[in-house]
Amino acid sequence: MNEQLESMIRTQIEARGVRDPRVLRALGRVDRGLFVPPEARSLAYEDFPLSIGYDQTISQPYMVAIMTELLSPSPSSKILEIGTGCGYQTAILAEMARKVYSLEIIPELAENARQRLTSLGYDNIVCRSGNGWQGWPSEAPFDGILLAAAPEELPQRLVEQLAPGGRLVLPVGTFRQELVVVDKDFRGNLECREIFGVRFVPMTGKEAPGISPE
């Protein structure tokens, strides 16, 4: 782990209350500098979002950490991620879960992330271009679902694809957004709780087609 990455974890993530050792280890194994554009490398370890093109961003390290801690994937978990972006959050999830399925609505970002993650040796990630509102029905149910973009309301198709006992972590809202955790019990009942206010790019493509063919 390089010194900048170590400092990022210590001063920006642990210092703000993220304590799960599995999350901290995963963050230490994934170099954020490999996921940002070359012109932004000097800012890769700062605690704020950075542009990755196409009006999208890589989330700030703390937000990636806290959302991963809230999702709490286990080594046996099958996870669905909506909003691959550059693949940074995807890699963190893959360090902790058995399998990660990741959807990105912008085909160019999906392909770039797929190539990057493959080059880094991840063999437990399937990254495709598709509409996050529809999820990934053929691979459902999922033990955990994480959204890196904000829908204006809870996407019901994603709730349906969440396994009993599973958890959904997502930002919800338009102008005012809240980070929300949704737990589904083994009878299918939902418990929702708000964590704190956030600001994410909006989730688009509500009426777009589903997953693109290989």
N, C-alpha and C positions, 0 to 999 in steps of 0.2 A: 504494500500500500504506500503510495507516495505521500509526502508530508502535507501537501495541500488537501488531499482527500481525507487524511487522518484528522486534520484541523477542522475541515468541514463537518465531519461526523461529531467531533467532540464539542465544538463551539456553537454549531447551528442546529444540531439535532438532539444530542444527549442533553445539552444545556437547556433545551426547551421542553424536556420531559419525556422524550421517547426512550423507553427503557428495555423493550423486548430485545434480548441478546441476539435472537435469530435475525431480526430486522437490521440490527447494527452490523452483524457479520455480513449480511447480504449487501448492505451499502458499501462495506469495505472491499467486497469482491468485484463490484461493478464500478468502473472508472467513468464518472460522468463526463470527463473530458473527451471520451471517445464517442459521445452521442451528440455533441453540439457542433455547429458549423465551424470550420477552421478559423474564421474571423472572430469567433466568440470564445476561443479556447482560453484566453486570459481571464475570462469571467466564469469559466465552467464550475468553479467551486464556491461561487457566491450564492447567497440564499435568495435568489429571485428567478422568475421565469426568464427564458431566452427564446428569441424567435428562431424557428426552424424552417421558415418559409411557408408559403400557402396560407398565410394568416393564422398559423398555428404556433404553439410554444411548447418547449419542454418545461414541465412543472418545476417549481422551486424544490430543492432537496428536502426541506422540512415537510412540505405537503406530500411528497412521495413517501416519506418515512411514516408520517402519521396515518395516511390512508392504508399503507401496508400493515401497520400495527393494528389498526382497527379491523381490517379484513382477517388478519391472523391465519394465513394459510398454513396447513400442515404438510409434512412430506408426502402424504397420500392424497392431497387435494387436487381436484381438477378445477381450474380457474378460467373464467371468461373475462377478458379485458376489452372494454370498448374505448377506442381512441388510442391506437398504437403510437401515433406520432413518430418520434425518432427511435422508439424501442427501449428507452431507459427504464421506465416503470415496468415494462414487459420483462426485462432482464432481472430486475429485482424480484419480481414474482417467481420467475423461473428458478431462481436460486433457492426458493423456499418450498415450492409446490412440485407435485409430480408432473403435471402437464398444464400448459397455458395456451389457451386459444385466444388470439387477439385480432380484433377487427378494426380496420381503419378505412374511413369513407373516401379518403383521397388516395387514388391508386398509386401515385408516385411516391407518397410517403410510405404506403404499405410495402411497396417493392424495395425501397431504400432500407427500411427497417428490417425486412426479411433478409436481405443480403448482409446487412451489418450483424445481425444476430447469428446468422449462419457462420460468418467469418470468425465470430468470437467463440464458436464451438457449442452453441446451445442446440441440443437435439430434442428438447422437450417443449418446444414452442412451435405452434402452427399459426402463421400470420397470413391473413388474407384481406383483400379489399372487400368491404361490404357495409351495409347499413346497420348501425348499432341498434336502432330502434327495433329491428326484427331479431336481433341476437343470432344465435347459432343453433337452430332447432335440432339439427341432425346429431349434435354432440351433447345436447342437454340430457339430464340435468347437471348443473354445476354446483360444486360445493361453495364457491364464492364467485361473485361478480363485482368488478370494479370499473367505474366510469371515470375517464379523464376529461370529459366534457359535460356540460350542464344541460340536461333537458329541463323544460319548463315545468314538467310534472313527472311523477314516477312512471317509467315505461312498463306497462302491464305485461308485455310479452317477455320482458326480462324477469319480472317477478315470477311468471309461469315457468321459466327455465331454471329457476333457483331450486335446488334440491331441498327437501325437508331437512331442517337442521342447518341450512345454509345461511349465508350472510351476503348482503348487497351493500356496497359502500359507494356513495355518489354525491356530487354536488347537485342541488335542485334549485331552480329559480331562473328568473330573467335578470331584471335590474338588481334585485336583492337575492342573493344565493345563500343557501345553507348547506354545509356538509352533513349528510344524513346517513345513518346506519339503519338498515332494515334486516331484521332477523325473522326467518320463517320457521315456525315450530313443526313438529312432526305431524300435526293435524292440518298444516297449511295456513295457520293463523299468522298474521304479521304483527311485529312490534317495531315501530319506527321511533328513532330518537335523533334530535338535532344536536350536532356537536359544536359548531361555531360558524360564523359567517365566512364565506370564501368568495373568490372571483375566478371563474374558469371561462374558457371560450365556450360559446353555446354549442349544444349538440344539434347538428344539422341532419338533413336527409330523411325527415320523418316519412315522406312519401316515396323515397328512393327505392330501387330494387334491393333485393337481399344480397347474399354473398355471391361474389363473382365466381365463375367456374375456373378450375385450374387450367 
